[in-house]
Amino acid sequence: MSDDARTYHRARLIFAAATVLAGVGVLALGVRATALLPPPAPRRWIDLAGIVAVEAALLGAARELVTAPLTVAGGYWLPRRFGLLHQPWRRWLLDRAKATLIRAGLGLLAFEILYALLWVAPLWWLAAAVVFFAGDVLRVAVAPIWLMPLFHHLTPLQDRTLSERLTALAERARVPVLGVWVGDQSRKSRTANGTVTGIGRTRRMVLWDTLLRFPPAEIEFVLAHELGHHAHGDVRRILLLRGALLLAKFWIADRLLALGVAWWGWRGIADPAGLPWLALVLLGLGLAAAPLVNAYSRRIERQADDFALATTGNVAAFVGAIERLAALNLADRRPSRLEEWLLYTHPSIERRLARHAPRSRGPATAETPPSG
C-alpha cells in the first residue's frame, strides 16, 4: 500500500471515530438535560408527537452543529487533499444538505413511530422490529427509483455492445434486470464502481461513468460480482439478518428503557424524557452489532467473487479490475486483522487476490482499454 493510501485511511478513521464520539457526547448531554429539565407529560398522542418532534429536532440540530467541522474535514477536505474528490464546494454542500434532510426526516419518522408504539403497545419492541424491517425492504426497493436520482443523473448505457454484453451476463446469472444505467460520478470524483440495485421490478444494473474507462472484461467482472449477490439471494439474507438484529436491539432497548425509568424517575418507558437515552442505546447497540454484520458481509463478498469468476471464467479480468479499483479508490490493500474485523464490509484487496493467487498470473486483463 502506498504512503498516501495509508495516510488517507488513518485520517479517515480518525475523523469517523471523532464524529461518532461527538454524536455520543451530544446524546449524553441530552440525557443529562432531560433529567434536569424533563419535558411536560403528554396527555394525548398528539401531545406526545409534538414533544418527540421538538426533542428529535433539537438533538439532530445539535449533532449536526457539533459534527459539522468533522464532516467537512473528513468528507470534503480529506478526499480533495488526496485527489479523490473534485466536486465544487457548493455542489458538495448541496449533496450534503440533501442527505442531511433525508436522514433528519427518516430519523424524525423513526422516533415518532417508536414513541407511538411505546404509547400503545406492551410488546412495542416486537412491533417496532416488524415495522422497521418493512421499512428496510421498502428502502431497498425504492432506492434506484427515488434515492439514487437525488445524487446522480442516471441515463441508459449508450454503448450498445457493452449493454448487450452485460444484459447477456445477467441472463446467464439468471437475474432479471431492467436495463443498464450510467451514473455521472465523474463530475464528483475519480472513484469507480458498479452495482445491481433494487429488488424485483425495480432491479437494474448501475455503473459509474468512471467505470466505463475500464476494459470491457473488467466491467463485466465488476457487474458479475454484483449479480452474484442477487443470484445467491444475498439481499434477502442481509435483510433477514438485519431483521433479527432489529428484534434483538429493540428487545434490549426495552430493558434499558426500564432501567432508565428507575434511574431518572421517568413516568414510564413512553415518557419522551427518555428519547436521548433511547437514541444513545440504539446507537450503542448498532455499533456493537457492526462487527457481526461486517463479518457476514465479508463472507458473502467472497462468495460473490467466486460466482463472478465461475460466470466469466476470466481470472485476468478479476485481477485487473481489483487492482484498478484499488488504485482509483485509494484502497487500504492490507489492513490489520483487527481493523478488517471491526470495520470492513469487504475482504481486503490483498486477501481477495490471495484466494485466487495460484490462478492470478499473467496480464492484468485480456482486453485493451476502450479508447476515449
One Martini backbone bead per residue (centre of mass of N, CA, C, O) as a GRO file, in nm:
protein
  372
    1MET     BB    1   0.097   0.035   0.021
    2SER     BB    2   0.073   0.352   0.006
    3ASP     BB    3   0.124   0.634   0.183
    4ASP     BB    4  -0.138   0.773   0.100
    5ALA     BB    5  -0.335   0.547   0.178
    6ARG     BB    6  -0.256   0.527   0.474
    7THR     BB    7  -0.310   0.822   0.551
    8TYR     BB    8  -0.604   0.839   0.460
    9HIS     BB    9  -0.721   0.606   0.642
   10ARG     BB   10  -0.638   0.720   0.912
   11ALA     BB   11  -0.788   0.989   0.889
   12ARG     BB   12  -1.068   0.870   0.839
   13LEU     BB   13  -1.086   0.717   1.108
   14ILE     BB   14  -1.060   0.962   1.293
   15PHE     BB   15  -1.309   1.118   1.193
   16ALA     BB   16  -1.517   0.895   1.248
   17ALA     BB   17  -1.465   0.865   1.552
   18ALA     BB   18  -1.518   1.162   1.626
   19THR     BB   19  -1.813   1.166   1.528
   20VAL     BB   20  -1.921   0.953   1.720
   21LEU     BB   21  -1.833   1.087   1.985
   22ALA     BB   22  -1.991   1.347   1.942
   23GLY     BB   23  -2.270   1.211   1.932
   24VAL     BB   24  -2.255   1.089   2.214
   25GLY     BB   25  -2.223   1.358   2.363
   26VAL     BB   26  -2.494   1.479   2.284
   27LEU     BB   27  -2.671   1.254   2.409
   28ALA     BB   28  -2.563   1.275   2.697
   29LEU     BB   29  -2.658   1.568   2.735
   30GLY     BB   30  -2.955   1.503   2.685
   31VAL     BB   31  -2.994   1.322   2.929
   32ARG     BB   32  -2.923   1.541   3.137
   33ALA     BB   33  -3.131   1.758   3.054
   34THR     BB   34  -3.395   1.578   3.097
   35ALA     BB   35  -3.336   1.534   3.400
   36LEU     BB   36  -3.350   1.842   3.480
   37LEU     BB   37  -3.560   1.910   3.214
   38PRO     BB   38  -3.843   1.790   3.175
   39PRO     BB   39  -4.087   1.723   2.991
   40PRO     BB   40  -4.399   1.727   2.946
   41ALA     BB   41  -4.683   1.559   3.003
   42PRO     BB   42  -4.860   1.365   2.803
   43ARG     BB   43  -5.217   1.319   2.721
   44ARG     BB   44  -5.173   1.284   2.416
   45TRP     BB   45  -5.055   1.182   2.122
   46ILE     BB   46  -5.011   1.469   2.003
   47ASP     BB   47  -4.827   1.560   2.230
   48LEU     BB   48  -4.609   1.350   2.192
   49ALA     BB   49  -4.535   1.422   1.898
   50GLY     BB   50  -4.441   1.712   1.959
   51ILE     BB   51  -4.215   1.649   2.163
   52VAL     BB   52  -4.052   1.459   1.982
   53ALA     BB   53  -3.994   1.664   1.760
   54VAL     BB   54  -3.836   1.865   1.931
   55GLU     BB   55  -3.619   1.678   2.042
   56ALA     BB   56  -3.512   1.568   1.772
   57ALA     BB   57  -3.437   1.843   1.653
   58LEU     BB   58  -3.234   1.930   1.871
   59LEU     BB   59  -3.043   1.688   1.850
   60GLY     BB   60  -2.985   1.708   1.548
   61ALA     BB   61  -2.875   1.998   1.545
   62ALA     BB   62  -2.647   1.952   1.747
   63ARG     BB   63  -2.498   1.737   1.590
   64GLU     BB   64  -2.447   1.897   1.330
   65LEU     BB   65  -2.288   2.126   1.465
   66VAL     BB   66  -2.059   1.955   1.599
   67THR     BB   67  -1.987   1.778   1.320
   68ALA     BB   68  -1.928   1.972   1.082
   69PRO     BB   69  -1.614   1.991   1.079
   70LEU     BB   70  -1.576   1.681   1.036
   71THR     BB   71  -1.736   1.656   0.775
   72VAL     BB   72  -1.564   1.848   0.604
   73ALA     BB   73  -1.290   1.716   0.653
   74GLY     BB   74  -1.375   1.408   0.575
   75GLY     BB   75  -1.569   1.474   0.306
   76TYR     BB   76  -1.380   1.706   0.160
   77TRP     BB   77  -1.082   1.770   0.225
   78LEU     BB   78  -0.953   1.488   0.221
   79PRO     BB   79  -1.026   1.386  -0.072
   80ARG     BB   80  -0.897   1.637  -0.207
   81ARG     BB   81  -0.608   1.602  -0.098
   82PHE     BB   82  -0.607   1.293  -0.255
   83GLY     BB   83  -0.780   1.312  -0.540
   84LEU     BB   84  -1.094   1.201  -0.514
   85LEU     BB   85  -1.208   1.501  -0.517
   86HIS     BB   86  -1.384   1.759  -0.753
   87GLN     BB   87  -1.613   1.886  -0.621
   88PRO     BB   88  -1.770   2.150  -0.567
   89TRP     BB   89  -1.863   2.302  -0.286
   90ARG     BB   90  -2.163   2.361  -0.350
   91ARG     BB   91  -2.237   2.070  -0.443
   92TRP     BB   92  -2.154   1.928  -0.188
   93LEU     BB   93  -2.345   2.087   0.000
   94LEU     BB   94  -2.604   1.997  -0.139
   95ASP     BB   95  -2.573   1.696  -0.091
   96ARG     BB   96  -2.552   1.721   0.215
   97ALA     BB   97  -2.831   1.849   0.258
   98LYS     BB   98  -2.998   1.620   0.142
   99ALA     BB   99  -2.897   1.399   0.333
  100THR     BB  100  -2.984   1.542   0.596
  101LEU     BB  101  -3.288   1.561   0.536
  102ILE     BB  102  -3.338   1.262   0.505
  103ARG     BB  103  -3.229   1.174   0.781
  104ALA     BB  104  -3.415   1.358   0.950
  105GLY     BB  105  -3.685   1.251   0.850
  106LEU     BB  106  -3.636   0.952   0.927
  107GLY     BB  107  -3.571   1.000   1.226
  108LEU     BB  108  -3.839   1.128   1.305
  109LEU     BB  109  -4.018   0.894   1.214
  110ALA     BB  110  -3.892   0.682   1.398
  111PHE     BB  111  -3.964   0.820   1.675
  112GLU     BB  112  -4.266   0.837   1.630
  113ILE     BB  113  -4.310   0.534   1.608
  114LEU     BB  114  -4.185   0.444   1.876
  115TYR     BB  115  -4.375   0.623   2.064
  116ALA     BB  116  -4.638   0.506   1.966
  117LEU     BB  117  -4.572   0.216   2.060
  118LEU     BB  118  -4.510   0.281   2.356
  119TRP     BB  119  -4.802   0.394   2.413
  120VAL     BB  120  -4.977   0.113   2.300
  121ALA     BB  121  -4.747  -0.125   2.320
  122PRO     BB  122  -4.623  -0.369   2.513
  123LEU     BB  123  -4.481  -0.500   2.240
  124TRP     BB  124  -4.306  -0.277   2.090
  125TRP     BB  125  -4.043  -0.427   1.994
  126LEU     BB  126  -4.187  -0.614   1.794
  127ALA     BB  127  -4.331  -0.401   1.623
  128ALA     BB  128  -4.074  -0.243   1.546
  129ALA     BB  129  -3.931  -0.469   1.391
  130VAL     BB  130  -4.147  -0.495   1.173
  131VAL     BB  131  -4.155  -0.202   1.069
  132PHE     BB  132  -3.842  -0.173   1.007
  133PHE     BB  133  -3.825  -0.406   0.812
  134ALA     BB  134  -4.021  -0.289   0.605
  135GLY     BB  135  -3.845  -0.036   0.557
  136ASP     BB  136  -3.602  -0.184   0.439
  137VAL     BB  137  -3.745  -0.305   0.197
  138LEU     BB  138  -3.838  -0.037   0.075
  139ARG     BB  139  -3.560   0.092   0.039
  140VAL     BB  140  -3.448  -0.116  -0.162
  141ALA     BB  141  -3.674  -0.076  -0.379
  142VAL     BB  142  -3.649   0.263  -0.409
  143ALA     BB  143  -3.357   0.359  -0.452
  144PRO     BB  144  -3.339   0.366  -0.779
  145ILE     BB  145  -3.589   0.577  -0.797
  146TRP     BB  146  -3.544   0.804  -0.550
  147LEU     BB  147  -3.239   0.829  -0.443
  148MET     BB  148  -3.019   0.827  -0.665
  149PRO     BB  149  -3.134   1.079  -0.835
  150LEU     BB  150  -3.050   1.293  -0.610
  151PHE     BB  151  -2.713   1.237  -0.682
  152HIS     BB  152  -2.772   1.117  -0.978
  153HIS     BB  153  -2.741   1.098  -1.321
  154LEU     BB  154  -2.949   0.877  -1.504
  155THR     BB  155  -2.856   0.668  -1.784
  156PRO     BB  156  -2.853   0.493  -2.048
  157LEU     BB  157  -2.655   0.286  -2.203
  158GLN     BB  158  -2.497   0.357  -2.517
  159ASP     BB  159  -2.332   0.101  -2.534
  160ARG     BB  160  -2.447  -0.163  -2.699
  161THR     BB  161  -2.236  -0.383  -2.664
  162LEU     BB  162  -2.213  -0.365  -2.356
  163SER     BB  163  -2.512  -0.394  -2.289
  164GLU     BB  164  -2.543  -0.678  -2.414
  165ARG     BB  165  -2.327  -0.813  -2.239
  166LEU     BB  166  -2.463  -0.753  -1.961
  167THR     BB  167  -2.737  -0.879  -2.021
  168ALA     BB  168  -2.625  -1.163  -2.076
  169LEU     BB  169  -2.505  -1.198  -1.797
  170ALA     BB  170  -2.777  -1.187  -1.644
  171GLU     BB  171  -2.893  -1.435  -1.786
  172ARG     BB  172  -2.677  -1.636  -1.687
  173ALA     BB  173  -2.746  -1.558  -1.377
  174ARG     BB  174  -3.059  -1.531  -1.339
  175VAL     BB  175  -3.104  -1.196  -1.344
  176PRO     BB  176  -3.337  -0.974  -1.355
  177VAL     BB  177  -3.329  -0.668  -1.556
  178LEU     BB  178  -3.371  -0.300  -1.613
  179GLY     BB  179  -3.109  -0.261  -1.732
  180VAL     BB  180  -2.851  -0.011  -1.812
  181TRP     BB  181  -2.684   0.228  -1.604
  182VAL     BB  182  -2.560   0.572  -1.571
  183GLY     BB  183  -2.346   0.751  -1.358
  184ASP     BB  184  -2.216   1.090  -1.277
  185GLN     BB  185  -1.929   1.066  -1.110
  186SER     BB  186  -1.713   1.253  -1.260
  187ARG     BB  187  -1.828   1.531  -1.131
  188LYS     BB  188  -1.698   1.438  -0.837
  189SER     BB  189  -1.512   1.176  -0.905
  190ARG     BB  190  -1.273   0.907  -0.961
  191THR     BB  191  -1.440   0.696  -0.865
  192ALA     BB  192  -1.530   0.342  -0.891
  193ASN     BB  193  -1.836   0.156  -0.991
  194GLY     BB  194  -2.079  -0.109  -0.932
  195THR     BB  195  -2.432  -0.219  -0.957
  196VAL     BB  196  -2.716  -0.399  -0.811
  197THR     BB  197  -3.034  -0.256  -0.783
  198GLY     BB  198  -3.282  -0.372  -0.616
  199ILE     BB  199  -3.612  -0.532  -0.653
  200GLY     BB  200  -3.742  -0.690  -0.889
  201ARG     BB  201  -3.888  -0.428  -1.072
  202THR     BB  202  -3.620  -0.240  -0.968
  203ARG     BB  203  -3.398  -0.391  -1.102
  204ARG     BB  204  -3.056  -0.272  -1.172
  205MET     BB  205  -2.795  -0.158  -1.355
  206VAL     BB  206  -2.508   0.026  -1.215
  207LEU     BB  207  -2.269   0.259  -1.352
  208TRP     BB  208  -2.006   0.439  -1.350
  209ASP     BB  209  -1.844   0.637  -1.576
  210THR     BB  210  -1.559   0.557  -1.465
  211LEU     BB  211  -1.589   0.249  -1.548
  212LEU     BB  212  -1.575   0.292  -1.868
  213ARG     BB  213  -1.245   0.294  -1.862
  214PHE     BB  214  -1.260   0.010  -1.861
  215PRO     BB  215  -1.241  -0.286  -1.956
  216PRO     BB  216  -1.494  -0.492  -2.044
  217ALA     BB  217  -1.405  -0.740  -1.867
  218GLU     BB  218  -1.400  -0.575  -1.599
  219ILE     BB  219  -1.688  -0.480  -1.599
  220GLU     BB  220  -1.809  -0.762  -1.601
  221PHE     BB  221  -1.698  -0.850  -1.329
  222VAL     BB  222  -1.828  -0.638  -1.148
  223LEU     BB  223  -2.123  -0.725  -1.229
  224ALA     BB  224  -2.099  -1.024  -1.156
  225HIS     BB  225  -2.063  -0.978  -0.859
  226GLU     BB  226  -2.337  -0.834  -0.815
  227LEU     BB  227  -2.513  -1.067  -0.927
  228GLY     BB  228  -2.434  -1.274  -0.709
  229HIS     BB  229  -2.606  -1.158  -0.482
  230HIS     BB  230  -2.880  -1.222  -0.628
  231ALA     BB  231  -2.837  -1.524  -0.689
  232HIS     BB  232  -2.794  -1.584  -0.363
  233GLY     BB  233  -2.981  -1.390  -0.185
  234ASP     BB  234  -2.839  -1.150  -0.020
  235VAL     BB  235  -3.057  -0.943   0.026
  236ARG     BB  236  -3.236  -1.126   0.193
  237ARG     BB  237  -3.025  -1.209   0.409
  238ILE     BB  238  -2.964  -0.926   0.513
  239LEU     BB  239  -3.252  -0.856   0.595
  240LEU     BB  240  -3.282  -1.087   0.802
  241LEU     BB  241  -3.049  -1.004   0.980
  242ARG     BB  242  -3.159  -0.722   1.044
  243GLY     BB  243  -3.420  -0.825   1.170
  244ALA     BB  244  -3.290  -0.979   1.406
  245LEU     BB  245  -3.138  -0.731   1.519
  246LEU     BB  246  -3.384  -0.558   1.572
  247LEU     BB  247  -3.513  -0.740   1.779
  248ALA     BB  248  -3.276  -0.734   1.979
  249LYS     BB  249  -3.249  -0.427   2.010
  250PHE     BB  250  -3.540  -0.365   2.116
  251TRP     BB  251  -3.534  -0.556   2.358
  252ILE     BB  252  -3.297  -0.418   2.502
  253ALA     BB  253  -3.420  -0.134   2.507
  254ASP     BB  254  -3.652  -0.205   2.694
  255ARG     BB  255  -3.470  -0.266   2.941
  256LEU     BB  256  -3.320   0.013   2.944
  257LEU     BB  257  -3.571   0.186   2.984
  258ALA     BB  258  -3.645   0.066   3.259
  259LEU     BB  259  -3.386   0.169   3.392
  260GLY     BB  260  -3.442   0.470   3.339
  261VAL     BB  261  -3.685   0.490   3.525
  262ALA     BB  262  -3.517   0.428   3.785
  263TRP     BB  263  -3.289   0.648   3.755
  264TRP     BB  264  -3.486   0.920   3.647
  265GLY     BB  265  -3.804   0.914   3.695
  266TRP     BB  266  -3.996   0.836   3.497
  267ARG     BB  267  -4.338   0.781   3.367
  268GLY     BB  268  -4.205   0.579   3.171
  269ILE     BB  269  -4.111   0.447   2.864
  270ALA     BB  270  -4.299   0.682   2.712
  271ASP     BB  271  -4.126   0.902   2.804
  272PRO     BB  272  -3.970   1.166   2.634
  273ALA     BB  273  -3.721   1.190   2.828
  274GLY     BB  274  -3.592   0.913   2.689
  275LEU     BB  275  -3.485   0.978   2.402
  276PRO     BB  276  -3.175   1.011   2.433
  277TRP     BB  277  -3.136   0.728   2.553
  278LEU     BB  278  -3.249   0.567   2.316
  279ALA     BB  279  -3.048   0.675   2.107
  280LEU     BB  280  -2.795   0.573   2.257
  281VAL     BB  281  -2.866   0.275   2.263
  282LEU     BB  282  -2.898   0.231   1.954
  283LEU     BB  283  -2.615   0.317   1.882
  284GLY     BB  284  -2.459   0.109   2.056
  285LEU     BB  285  -2.589  -0.147   1.929
  286GLY     BB  286  -2.498  -0.091   1.641
  287LEU     BB  287  -2.192  -0.096   1.701
  288ALA     BB  288  -2.188  -0.386   1.823
  289ALA     BB  289  -2.307  -0.527   1.550
  290ALA     BB  290  -2.109  -0.458   1.315
  291PRO     BB  291  -1.903  -0.698   1.312
  292LEU     BB  292  -2.114  -0.912   1.236
  293VAL     BB  293  -2.209  -0.787   0.970
  294ASN     BB  294  -1.927  -0.770   0.839
  295ALA     BB  295  -1.860  -1.070   0.842
  296TYR     BB  296  -2.096  -1.152   0.659
  297SER     BB  297  -2.024  -0.969   0.424
  298ARG     BB  298  -1.747  -1.097   0.358
  299ARG     BB  299  -1.858  -1.372   0.285
  300ILE     BB  300  -2.042  -1.280   0.041
  301GLU     BB  301  -1.811  -1.149  -0.118
  302ARG     BB  302  -1.655  -1.408  -0.174
  303GLN     BB  303  -1.889  -1.548  -0.323
  304ALA     BB  304  -1.908  -1.333  -0.550
  305ASP     BB  305  -1.632  -1.382  -0.666
  306ASP     BB  306  -1.678  -1.680  -0.738
  307PHE     BB  307  -1.914  -1.629  -0.927
  308ALA     BB  308  -1.770  -1.444  -1.131
  309LEU     BB  309  -1.555  -1.652  -1.213
  310ALA     BB  310  -1.755  -1.875  -1.305
  311THR     BB  311  -1.904  -1.693  -1.521
  312THR     BB  312  -1.643  -1.569  -1.683
  313GLY     BB  313  -1.348  -1.710  -1.670
  314ASN     BB  314  -1.169  -1.433  -1.571
  315VAL     BB  315  -0.894  -1.375  -1.392
  316ALA     BB  316  -0.760  -1.126  -1.521
  317ALA     BB  317  -1.006  -0.939  -1.477
  318PHE     BB  318  -1.012  -0.958  -1.175
  319VAL     BB  319  -0.732  -0.842  -1.120
  320GLY     BB  320  -0.763  -0.579  -1.282
  321ALA     BB  321  -1.010  -0.462  -1.133
  322ILE     BB  322  -0.897  -0.461  -0.846
  323GLU     BB  323  -0.645  -0.288  -0.903
  324ARG     BB  324  -0.791  -0.041  -1.026
  325LEU     BB  325  -0.978   0.022  -0.789
  326ALA     BB  326  -0.760   0.056  -0.574
  327ALA     BB  327  -0.620   0.299  -0.710
  328LEU     BB  328  -0.863   0.494  -0.743
  329ASN     BB  329  -0.975   0.450  -0.425
  330LEU     BB  330  -0.746   0.425  -0.220
  331ALA     BB  331  -0.676   0.151  -0.096
  332ASP     BB  332  -0.649  -0.070   0.167
  333ARG     BB  333  -0.490  -0.360   0.108
  334ARG     BB  334  -0.371  -0.426   0.430
  335PRO     BB  335  -0.515  -0.456   0.695
  336SER     BB  336  -0.574  -0.532   0.985
  337ARG     BB  337  -0.747  -0.773   1.135
  338LEU     BB  338  -0.900  -0.591   1.332
  339GLU     BB  339  -0.995  -0.374   1.131
  340GLU     BB  340  -1.146  -0.566   0.944
  341TRP     BB  341  -1.341  -0.686   1.158
  342LEU     BB  342  -1.472  -0.408   1.245
  343LEU     BB  343  -1.502  -0.233   0.939
  344TYR     BB  344  -1.526  -0.445   0.706
  345THR     BB  345  -1.734  -0.549   0.423
  346HIS     BB  346  -1.463  -0.631   0.286
  347PRO     BB  347  -1.218  -0.773   0.174
  348SER     BB  348  -0.918  -0.730   0.118
  349ILE     BB  349  -0.731  -0.703  -0.152
  350GLU     BB  350  -0.512  -0.919  -0.086
  351ARG     BB  351  -0.720  -1.144  -0.001
  352ARG     BB  352  -0.870  -1.164  -0.266
  353LEU     BB  353  -0.622  -1.241  -0.437
  354ALA     BB  354  -0.509  -1.486  -0.267
  355ARG     BB  355  -0.743  -1.690  -0.327
  356HIS     BB  356  -0.627  -1.670  -0.658
  357ALA     BB  357  -0.314  -1.689  -0.699
  358PRO     BB  358  -0.263  -1.953  -0.875
  359ARG     BB  359  -0.451  -1.790  -1.115
  360SER     BB  360  -0.295  -1.477  -1.125
  361ARG     BB  361  -0.130  -1.504  -1.376
  362GLY     BB  362  -0.042  -1.244  -1.575
  363PRO     BB  363  -0.228  -1.040  -1.719
  364ALA     BB  364  -0.463  -0.817  -1.612
  365THR     BB  365  -0.584  -0.829  -1.914
  366ALA     BB  366  -0.742  -0.937  -2.225
  367GLU     BB  367  -0.798  -0.629  -2.271
  368THR     BB  368  -0.825  -0.329  -2.404
  369PRO     BB  369  -0.886  -0.026  -2.359
  370PRO     BB  370  -1.096   0.200  -2.428
  371SER     BB  371  -1.136   0.459  -2.600
  372GLY     BB  372  -1.168   0.765  -2.421
   0.00000   0.00000   0.00000
